[in-house]
Amino acid sequence: MAPERSKRKATSPQLTKLRTEIVKTSKEVKGQIGFYMKHIESGSSIAIDPDKIFPLGGVFKLAVMVETFRQADAGMLSLDERIELETRHYCIGEGLLQYVQPGLKPTIRDLVALMTIATDNTASEMLWKRIGIQRVNMLIREMGLAKTSIYIPYRESFLMSMGYGPYKDLPIPEAARRWKNLSDMERMKALNETEREAENLTIDEFRKKYESIYGVKAQKRMKTQRIYDEVFDNVGAPREIGILLEKIVKHEAVSAESSEAILSLLMRQESTYSMSSQISPDIPVALKSGDTAGSVANAGVIYVSPNSHVVLCCFFKNIEDGQKEKAVLAEAKIARLVYEHFSRLRA
């Protein structure tokens, strides 16, 4: 699919004005925007570089959710199955499970909720390894999404950035260059090597080593890890993530019951990077947010009314140091502009 900068399905003056306002808002951020919006019922859309690749951050968990519910629909697993928390599952960053002792046995349903609402990285690690790391990317390909690649769990990503795995002796730019040229199979081997090397690393040791490199609040990541995060992260194109969301809304990705369960969880996400912050809490927004050292990503569905839904994917990458808060605010402003546009049409 060719990159799209100015094409759009509808050319109404109102939609043209909305696009102009979105572009203007995006210029408040020193970074690169990727944008895709589609009103499901009418087909009206706006796109700005929607087929370029962006780091997904926590947005990758959308696909993990879909594959989990797909396997549940197919009888391959039960959402009530329990998985024991082990040392090899622990991941730093977001979430509460990293502070729980080994041996806890949450259900798959619990893990999906923790991963989605609290953005729990340890929960996503446990869940993803249960459903199969490669299965998520297979699902993406089966849907015809060629530019999105979701294959690297956060635990292994963090560990590789800390010097574990096959690239421990290489500077980050060289490691990034080599990684780009690897096949999917070679990347899986690298991830497996990293996992084996750190399988006995306790969460306290994990956290202490990470903080010694990047700071207690990861304040050093912007300068030292930007190149790493842009390469060693799950990536996707705004249009393709929008297609995935539309399939969920239309009950085409999983069953109707599972689709509604996914959307219900997404409406409860708690994140400081949410683009829904300037939309009234009375307006449902099914949303997944994410960030890396130099990017912010938001992908969601705005429920303008029971019969009016807008898929909205707004990503920024290559954000300059000190600009992340501006990117978060810009995405929130854009979401408000989109909601106001379609709410006026409804009125």
Stockholm file with secondary structure:
# STOCKHOLM 1.0

chainA/1-347         MAPERSKRKATSPQLTKLRTEIVKTSKEVKGQIGFYMKHIESGSSIAIDPDKIFPLGGVFKLAVMVETFRQADAGMLSLDERIELETRHYCIGEGLLQYVQPGLKPTIRDLVALMTIATDNTASEMLWKRIGIQRVNMLIREMGLAKTSIYIPYRESFLMSMGYGPYKDLPIPEAARRWKNLSDMERMKALNETEREAENLTIDEFRKKYESIYGVKAQKRMKTQRIYDEVFDNVGAPREIGILLEKIVKHEAVSAESSEAILSLLMRQESTYSMSSQISPDIPVALKSGDTAGSVANAGVIYVSPNSHVVLCCFFKNIEDGQKEKAVLAEAKIARLVYEHFSRLRA
#=GR chainA/1-347 SS CCCCSSCCSCCCHHHHHHHHHHHHHHTTSSSEEEEEEEETTTCCEEEESTTSCEECGGGGHHHHHHHHHHHHHTTSSCTTCBCCCCGGGCCCSSCSGGGSCTTCCCBHHHHHHHHHHSCCHHHHHHHHHHHCHHHHHHHHHHTTCCSCBCCCCHHHHHHHHTTCSTTTTSCHHHHHHHHHTCCHHHHHHHHHHHHHHTTTCCHHHHHHHHHHHHCTTCTTHHHHHHHHHHHSSCEECHHHHHHHHHHHHTTCSSCHHHHHHHHHHHTTCCCTTCTTTTSCTTSCEEEEEEEETTEEEEEEEEEEETTEEEEEEEEEESCCTTCHHHHHHHHHHHHHHHHHHHHHHHC
#=GC SS_cons         CCCCSSCCSCCCHHHHHHHHHHHHHHTTSSSEEEEEEEETTTCCEEEESTTSCEECGGGGHHHHHHHHHHHHHTTSSCTTCBCCCCGGGCCCSSCSGGGSCTTCCCBHHHHHHHHHHSCCHHHHHHHHHHHCHHHHHHHHHHTTCCSCBCCCCHHHHHHHHTTCSTTTTSCHHHHHHHHHTCCHHHHHHHHHHHHHHTTTCCHHHHHHHHHHHHCTTCTTHHHHHHHHHHHSSCEECHHHHHHHHHHHHTTCSSCHHHHHHHHHHHTTCCCTTCTTTTSCTTSCEEEEEEEETTEEEEEEEEEEETTEEEEEEEEEESCCTTCHHHHHHHHHHHHHHHHHHHHHHHC
//
